[in-house]
């Protein structure tokens, strides 16, 4: 979670996993009707506190571009 721990947003920093790069990415849980950032305590609710509609959860993912390591002179065939 991020900041005041009230939003359902997680930020995962970029990391190297073996020969691959897992890029920085954010995952946020919002109301699918209005985009309201749902609080963890609101997950059990039937209706959205912002728009009043049936709570339809949606997961938004943001992936950040990561630099590619310089080539070492070998070519792929």
Backbone atoms as SQL, in Angstrom:
CREATE TABLE atoms (id INTEGER PRIMARY KEY, chain TEXT, resi INTEGER, resn TEXT, atom TEXT, x REAL, y REAL, z REAL);
INSERT INTO atoms VALUES
  (1, 'A', 1, 'UNK', 'N', 0.830, -1.178, 0.000),
  (2, 'A', 1, 'UNK', 'CA', 0.000, 0.000, 0.000),
  (3, 'A', 1, 'UNK', 'C', 0.871, 1.237, 0.000),
  (4, 'A', 2, 'UNK', 'N', 0.243, 2.351, -0.234),
  (5, 'A', 2, 'UNK', 'CA', 1.003, 3.561, -0.462),
  (6, 'A', 2, 'UNK', 'C', 0.560, 4.668, 0.490),
  (7, 'A', 3, 'UNK', 'N', 1.499, 5.482, 0.914),
  (8, 'A', 3, 'UNK', 'CA', 1.186, 6.694, 1.668),
  (9, 'A', 3, 'UNK', 'C', 0.508, 6.438, 2.984),
  (10, 'A', 4, 'UNK', 'N', -0.792, 6.853, 3.084),
  (11, 'A', 4, 'UNK', 'CA', -1.505, 6.773, 4.355),
  (12, 'A', 4, 'UNK', 'C', -2.134, 5.402, 4.606),
  (13, 'A', 5, 'UNK', 'N', -1.830, 4.419, 3.779),
  (14, 'A', 5, 'UNK', 'CA', -2.332, 3.048, 3.903),
  (15, 'A', 5, 'UNK', 'C', -3.844, 2.952, 3.770),
  (16, 'A', 6, 'UNK', 'N', -4.507, 3.959, 3.219),
  (17, 'A', 6, 'UNK', 'CA', -5.947, 3.877, 3.065),
  (18, 'A', 6, 'UNK', 'C', -6.334, 3.382, 1.679),
  (19, 'A', 7, 'UNK', 'N', -5.503, 3.590, 0.679),
  (20, 'A', 7, 'UNK', 'CA', -5.852, 3.152, -0.666),
  (21, 'A', 7, 'UNK', 'C', -5.380, 1.724, -0.897),
  (22, 'A', 8, 'UNK', 'N', -5.956, 1.103, -1.885),
  (23, 'A', 8, 'UNK', 'CA', -5.579, -0.256, -2.260),
  (24, 'A', 8, 'UNK', 'C', -4.589, -0.191, -3.423),
  (25, 'A', 9, 'UNK', 'N', -3.547, 0.595, -3.259),
  (26, 'A', 9, 'UNK', 'CA', -2.532, 0.763, -4.289),
  (27, 'A', 9, 'UNK', 'C', -1.219, 0.197, -3.781),
  (28, 'A', 10, 'UNK', 'N', -0.621, -0.699, -4.562),
  (29, 'A', 10, 'UNK', 'CA', 0.688, -1.230, -4.218),
  (30, 'A', 10, 'UNK', 'C', 1.664, -0.841, -5.317),
  (31, 'A', 11, 'UNK', 'N', 2.861, -0.467, -4.914),
  (32, 'A', 11, 'UNK', 'CA', 3.910, -0.093, -5.848),
  (33, 'A', 11, 'UNK', 'C', 5.038, -1.100, -5.705),
  (34, 'A', 12, 'UNK', 'N', 5.394, -1.741, -6.800),
  (35, 'A', 12, 'UNK', 'CA', 6.490, -2.707, -6.816),
  (36, 'A', 12, 'UNK', 'C', 7.630, -2.119, -7.635),
  (37, 'A', 13, 'UNK', 'N', 8.756, -1.875, -7.007),
  (38, 'A', 13, 'UNK', 'CA', 9.905, -1.286, -7.691),
  (39, 'A', 13, 'UNK', 'C', 10.528, -2.301, -8.651),
  (40, 'A', 14, 'UNK', 'N', 11.229, -1.807, -9.658),
  (41, 'A', 14, 'UNK', 'CA', 11.900, -2.676, -10.633),
  (42, 'A', 14, 'UNK', 'C', 12.962, -3.516, -9.937),
  (43, 'A', 15, 'UNK', 'N', 13.108, -4.745, -10.416),
  (44, 'A', 15, 'UNK', 'CA', 14.143, -5.617, -9.866),
  (45, 'A', 15, 'UNK', 'C', 14.589, -6.600, -10.940),
  (46, 'A', 16, 'UNK', 'N', 15.792, -7.094, -10.780),
  (47, 'A', 16, 'UNK', 'CA', 16.329, -8.086, -11.705),
  (48, 'A', 16, 'UNK', 'C', 16.043, -9.469, -11.130),
  (49, 'A', 17, 'UNK', 'N', 15.477, -10.329, -11.972),
  (50, 'A', 17, 'UNK', 'CA', 15.167, -11.697, -11.570),
  (51, 'A', 17, 'UNK', 'C', 15.872, -12.615, -12.567),
  (52, 'A', 18, 'UNK', 'N', 17.000, -13.155, -12.154),
  (53, 'A', 18, 'UNK', 'CA', 17.797, -13.960, -13.078),
  (54, 'A', 18, 'UNK', 'C', 18.298, -13.085, -14.214),
  (55, 'A', 19, 'UNK', 'N', 17.996, -13.475, -15.452),
  (56, 'A', 19, 'UNK', 'CA', 18.392, -12.694, -16.625),
  (57, 'A', 19, 'UNK', 'C', 17.310, -11.719, -17.055),
  (58, 'A', 20, 'UNK', 'N', 16.191, -11.691, -16.368),
  (59, 'A', 20, 'UNK', 'CA', 15.060, -10.843, -16.760),
  (60, 'A', 20, 'UNK', 'C', 14.914, -9.672, -15.795),
  (61, 'A', 21, 'UNK', 'N', 14.188, -8.659, -16.259),
  (62, 'A', 21, 'UNK', 'CA', 13.885, -7.498, -15.428),
  (63, 'A', 21, 'UNK', 'C', 12.389, -7.469, -15.166),
  (64, 'A', 22, 'UNK', 'N', 12.023, -7.424, -13.889),
  (65, 'A', 22, 'UNK', 'CA', 10.633, -7.240, -13.495),
  (66, 'A', 22, 'UNK', 'C', 10.452, -5.731, -13.336),
  (67, 'A', 23, 'UNK', 'N', 9.753, -5.070, -14.292),
  (68, 'A', 23, 'UNK', 'CA', 9.693, -3.608, -14.275),
  (69, 'A', 23, 'UNK', 'C', 8.875, -3.062, -13.106),
  (70, 'A', 24, 'UNK', 'N', 9.114, -1.788, -12.791),
  (71, 'A', 24, 'UNK', 'CA', 8.310, -1.125, -11.771),
  (72, 'A', 24, 'UNK', 'C', 6.859, -1.138, -12.228),
  (73, 'A', 25, 'UNK', 'N', 5.961, -1.475, -11.307),
  (74, 'A', 25, 'UNK', 'CA', 4.544, -1.465, -11.648),
  (75, 'A', 25, 'UNK', 'C', 3.695, -1.161, -10.417),
  (76, 'A', 26, 'UNK', 'N', 2.533, -0.561, -10.676),
  (77, 'A', 26, 'UNK', 'CA', 1.572, -0.226, -9.623),
  (78, 'A', 26, 'UNK', 'C', 0.292, -0.986, -9.885),
  (79, 'A', 27, 'UNK', 'N', -0.318, -1.460, -8.818),
  (80, 'A', 27, 'UNK', 'CA', -1.614, -2.134, -8.910),
  (81, 'A', 27, 'UNK', 'C', -2.559, -1.409, -7.977),
  (82, 'A', 28, 'UNK', 'N', -3.716, -1.004, -8.504),
  (83, 'A', 28, 'UNK', 'CA', -4.676, -0.220, -7.741),
  (84, 'A', 28, 'UNK', 'C', -6.068, -0.838, -7.897),
  (85, 'A', 29, 'UNK', 'N', -6.795, -0.961, -6.801),
  (86, 'A', 29, 'UNK', 'CA', -8.162, -1.477, -6.826),
  (87, 'A', 29, 'UNK', 'C', -9.115, -0.286, -6.758),
  (88, 'A', 30, 'UNK', 'N', -10.010, -0.194, -7.765),
  (89, 'A', 30, 'UNK', 'CA', -10.940, 0.933, -7.863),
  (90, 'A', 30, 'UNK', 'C', -12.351, 0.435, -8.149),
  (91, 'A', 31, 'UNK', 'N', -13.333, 1.329, -7.979),
  (92, 'A', 31, 'UNK', 'CA', -14.708, 1.044, -8.371),
  (93, 'A', 31, 'UNK', 'C', -14.759, 1.067, -9.897),
  (94, 'A', 32, 'UNK', 'N', -15.266, 0.022, -10.504),
  (95, 'A', 32, 'UNK', 'CA', -15.355, -0.055, -11.959),
  (96, 'A', 32, 'UNK', 'C', -16.352, 0.916, -12.560),
  (97, 'A', 33, 'UNK', 'N', -17.256, 1.426, -11.749),
  (98, 'A', 33, 'UNK', 'CA', -18.270, 2.361, -12.253),
  (99, 'A', 33, 'UNK', 'C', -17.764, 3.788, -12.321),
  (100, 'A', 34, 'UNK', 'N', -17.040, 4.240, -11.282),
  (101, 'A', 34, 'UNK', 'CA', -16.658, 5.655, -11.212),
  (102, 'A', 34, 'UNK', 'C', -15.161, 5.882, -11.069),
  (103, 'A', 35, 'UNK', 'N', -14.370, 4.811, -10.838),
  (104, 'A', 35, 'UNK', 'CA', -12.930, 4.964, -10.695),
  (105, 'A', 35, 'UNK', 'C', -12.475, 5.340, -9.298),
  (106, 'A', 36, 'UNK', 'N', -13.397, 5.351, -8.333),
  (107, 'A', 36, 'UNK', 'CA', -13.068, 5.683, -6.948),
  (108, 'A', 36, 'UNK', 'C', -12.044, 4.703, -6.401),
  (109, 'A', 37, 'UNK', 'N', -10.997, 5.213, -5.774),
  (110, 'A', 37, 'UNK', 'CA', -9.940, 4.405, -5.170),
  (111, 'A', 37, 'UNK', 'C', -10.488, 3.758, -3.901),
  (112, 'A', 38, 'UNK', 'N', -10.779, 2.478, -3.979),
  (113, 'A', 38, 'UNK', 'CA', -11.427, 1.763, -2.884),
  (114, 'A', 38, 'UNK', 'C', -10.444, 1.552, -1.732),
  (115, 'A', 39, 'UNK', 'N', -10.896, 1.841, -0.530),
  (116, 'A', 39, 'UNK', 'CA', -10.140, 1.647, 0.697),
  (117, 'A', 39, 'UNK', 'C', -10.229, 0.168, 1.084),
  (118, 'A', 40, 'UNK', 'N', -9.204, -0.341, 1.732),
  (119, 'A', 40, 'UNK', 'CA', -9.190, -1.748, 2.146),
  (120, 'A', 40, 'UNK', 'C', -10.393, -2.095, 3.025),
  (121, 'A', 41, 'UNK', 'N', -10.822, -1.169, 3.869),
  (122, 'A', 41, 'UNK', 'CA', -11.955, -1.428, 4.749),
  (123, 'A', 41, 'UNK', 'C', -13.286, -1.439, 3.990),
  (124, 'A', 42, 'UNK', 'N', -13.313, -0.921, 2.759),
  (125, 'A', 42, 'UNK', 'CA', -14.538, -0.853, 1.959),
  (126, 'A', 42, 'UNK', 'C', -14.747, -2.081, 1.067),
  (127, 'A', 43, 'UNK', 'N', -13.792, -3.011, 1.072),
  (128, 'A', 43, 'UNK', 'CA', -13.885, -4.166, 0.179),
  (129, 'A', 43, 'UNK', 'C', -15.106, -5.038, 0.449),
  (130, 'A', 44, 'UNK', 'N', -15.582, -5.074, 1.662),
  (131, 'A', 44, 'UNK', 'CA', -16.738, -5.897, 2.008),
  (132, 'A', 44, 'UNK', 'C', -18.076, -5.225, 1.728),
  (133, 'A', 45, 'UNK', 'N', -18.055, -3.978, 1.310),
  (134, 'A', 45, 'UNK', 'CA', -19.297, -3.227, 1.078),
  (135, 'A', 45, 'UNK', 'C', -19.980, -3.694, -0.201),
  (136, 'A', 46, 'UNK', 'N', -21.296, -3.511, -0.257),
  (137, 'A', 46, 'UNK', 'CA', -22.064, -3.844, -1.446),
  (138, 'A', 46, 'UNK', 'C', -22.129, -2.690, -2.429),
  (139, 'A', 47, 'UNK', 'N', -22.027, -1.464, -1.910),
  (140, 'A', 47, 'UNK', 'CA', -22.138, -0.291, -2.769),
  (141, 'A', 47, 'UNK', 'C', -20.906, 0.597, -2.629),
  (142, 'A', 48, 'UNK', 'N', -20.614, 1.333, -3.689),
  (143, 'A', 48, 'UNK', 'CA', -19.491, 2.271, -3.693),
  (144, 'A', 48, 'UNK', 'C', -19.858, 3.484, -2.855),
  (145, 'A', 49, 'UNK', 'N', -18.955, 3.904, -1.981),
  (146, 'A', 49, 'UNK', 'CA', -19.210, 5.071, -1.144),
  (147, 'A', 49, 'UNK', 'C', -19.196, 6.371, -1.941),
  (148, 'A', 50, 'UNK', 'N', -18.586, 6.361, -3.128),
  (149, 'A', 50, 'UNK', 'CA', -18.483, 7.581, -3.920),
  (150, 'A', 50, 'UNK', 'C', -19.680, 7.766, -4.856),
  (151, 'A', 51, 'UNK', 'N', -20.034, 6.721, -5.644),
  (152, 'A', 51, 'UNK', 'CA', -21.104, 6.875, -6.638),
  (153, 'A', 51, 'UNK', 'C', -22.428, 6.240, -6.210),
  (154, 'A', 52, 'UNK', 'N', -22.405, 5.370, -5.195),
  (155, 'A', 52, 'UNK', 'CA', -23.633, 4.747, -4.707),
  (156, 'A', 52, 'UNK', 'C', -24.099, 3.545, -5.504),
  (157, 'A', 53, 'UNK', 'N', -23.411, 3.213, -6.592),
  (158, 'A', 53, 'UNK', 'CA', -23.774, 2.044, -7.394),
  (159, 'A', 53, 'UNK', 'C', -23.240, 0.768, -6.759),
  (160, 'A', 54, 'UNK', 'N', -23.705, -0.371, -7.246),
  (161, 'A', 54, 'UNK', 'CA', -23.207, -1.665, -6.809),
  (162, 'A', 54, 'UNK', 'C', -21.689, -1.675, -6.975),
  (163, 'A', 55, 'UNK', 'N', -20.960, -2.073, -5.937),
  (164, 'A', 55, 'UNK', 'CA', -19.498, -2.046, -5.977),
  (165, 'A', 55, 'UNK', 'C', -18.987, -3.113, -6.944),
  (166, 'A', 56, 'UNK', 'N', -18.424, -2.645, -8.021),
  (167, 'A', 56, 'UNK', 'CA', -17.881, -3.498, -9.076),
  (168, 'A', 56, 'UNK', 'C', -16.371, -3.247, -9.106),
  (169, 'A', 57, 'UNK', 'N', -15.613, -4.101, -8.415),
  (170, 'A', 57, 'UNK', 'CA', -14.171, -3.876, -8.282),
  (171, 'A', 57, 'UNK', 'C', -13.440, -4.095, -9.598),
  (172, 'A', 58, 'UNK', 'N', -12.470, -3.234, -9.838),
  (173, 'A', 58, 'UNK', 'CA', -11.639, -3.311, -11.033),
  (174, 'A', 58, 'UNK', 'C', -10.202, -3.112, -10.588),
  (175, 'A', 59, 'UNK', 'N', -9.282, -3.807, -11.233),
  (176, 'A', 59, 'UNK', 'CA', -7.866, -3.670, -10.906),
  (177, 'A', 59, 'UNK', 'C', -7.184, -2.929, -12.041),
  (178, 'A', 60, 'UNK', 'N', -6.554, -1.816, -11.740),
  (179, 'A', 60, 'UNK', 'CA', -5.785, -1.055, -12.721),
  (180, 'A', 60, 'UNK', 'C', -4.315, -1.316, -12.485),
  (181, 'A', 61, 'UNK', 'N', -3.584, -1.594, -13.556),
  (182, 'A', 61, 'UNK', 'CA', -2.153, -1.848, -13.450),
  (183, 'A', 61, 'UNK', 'C', -1.403, -0.856, -14.329),
  (184, 'A', 62, 'UNK', 'N', -0.398, -0.211, -13.766),
  (185, 'A', 62, 'UNK', 'CA', 0.469, 0.699, -14.506),
  (186, 'A', 62, 'UNK', 'C', 1.857, 0.083, -14.535),
  (187, 'A', 63, 'UNK', 'N', 2.416, -0.083, -15.739),
  (188, 'A', 63, 'UNK', 'CA', 3.752, -0.646, -15.886),
  (189, 'A', 63, 'UNK', 'C', 4.659, 0.446, -16.435),
  (190, 'A', 64, 'UNK', 'N', 5.787, 0.654, -15.798),
  (191, 'A', 64, 'UNK', 'CA', 6.736, 1.685, -16.205),
  (192, 'A', 64, 'UNK', 'C', 7.793, 1.088, -17.127),
  (193, 'A', 65, 'UNK', 'N', 8.191, 1.861, -18.140),
  (194, 'A', 65, 'UNK', 'CA', 9.244, 1.418, -19.061),
  (195, 'A', 65, 'UNK', 'C', 10.557, 1.299, -18.302),
  (196, 'A', 66, 'UNK', 'N', 11.303, 0.269, -18.614),
  (197, 'A', 66, 'UNK', 'CA', 12.579, 0.014, -17.978),
  (198, 'A', 66, 'UNK', 'C', 13.655, 0.015, -19.056),
  (199, 'A', 67, 'UNK', 'N', 14.797, 0.570, -18.759),
  (200, 'A', 67, 'UNK', 'CA', 15.868, 0.591, -19.745),
  (201, 'A', 67, 'UNK', 'C', 16.348, -0.814, -20.046),
  (202, 'A', 68, 'UNK', 'N', 16.775, -1.010, -21.270),
  (203, 'A', 68, 'UNK', 'CA', 17.288, -2.310, -21.706),
  (204, 'A', 68, 'UNK', 'C', 18.808, -2.274, -21.573),
  (205, 'A', 69, 'UNK', 'N', 19.400, -3.306, -21.001),
  (206, 'A', 69, 'UNK', 'CA', 20.865, -3.327, -20.865),
  (207, 'A', 69, 'UNK', 'C', 21.535, -3.241, -22.235),
  (208, 'A', 70, 'UNK', 'N', 22.715, -2.643, -22.280),
  (209, 'A', 70, 'UNK', 'CA', 23.455, -2.508, -23.532),
  (210, 'A', 70, 'UNK', 'C', 23.805, -3.886, -24.085),
  (211, 'A', 71, 'UNK', 'N', 23.794, -3.990, -25.398),
  (212, 'A', 71, 'UNK', 'CA', 24.151, -5.246, -26.058),
  (213, 'A', 71, 'UNK', 'C', 25.644, -5.518, -25.847),
  (214, 'A', 72, 'UNK', 'N', 25.989, -6.799, -25.789),
  (215, 'A', 72, 'UNK', 'CA', 27.400, -7.154, -25.553),
  (216, 'A', 72, 'UNK', 'C', 28.140, -7.500, -26.832),
  (217, 'A', 73, 'UNK', 'N', 27.548, -7.271, -27.987),
  (218, 'A', 73, 'UNK', 'CA', 28.224, -7.544, -29.254),
  (219, 'A', 73, 'UNK', 'C', 27.777, -8.838, -29.892),
  (220, 'A', 74, 'UNK', 'N', 27.169, -9.730, -29.140),
  (221, 'A', 74, 'UNK', 'CA', 26.657, -10.972, -29.717),
  (222, 'A', 74, 'UNK', 'C', 25.362, -10.676, -30.464),
  (223, 'A', 75, 'UNK', 'N', 25.111, -11.418, -31.508),
  (224, 'A', 75, 'UNK', 'CA', 23.868, -11.228, -32.256),
  (225, 'A', 75, 'UNK', 'C', 22.992, -12.454, -32.093),
  (226, 'A', 76, 'UNK', 'N', 21.718, -12.209, -32.158),
  (227, 'A', 76, 'UNK', 'CA', 20.773, -13.320, -32.090),
  (228, 'A', 76, 'UNK', 'C', 20.561, -13.869, -33.482),
  (229, 'A', 77, 'UNK', 'N', 20.561, -15.176, -33.603),
  (230, 'A', 77, 'UNK', 'CA', 20.368, -15.801, -34.912),
  (231, 'A', 77, 'UNK', 'C', 19.094, -16.595, -34.897);
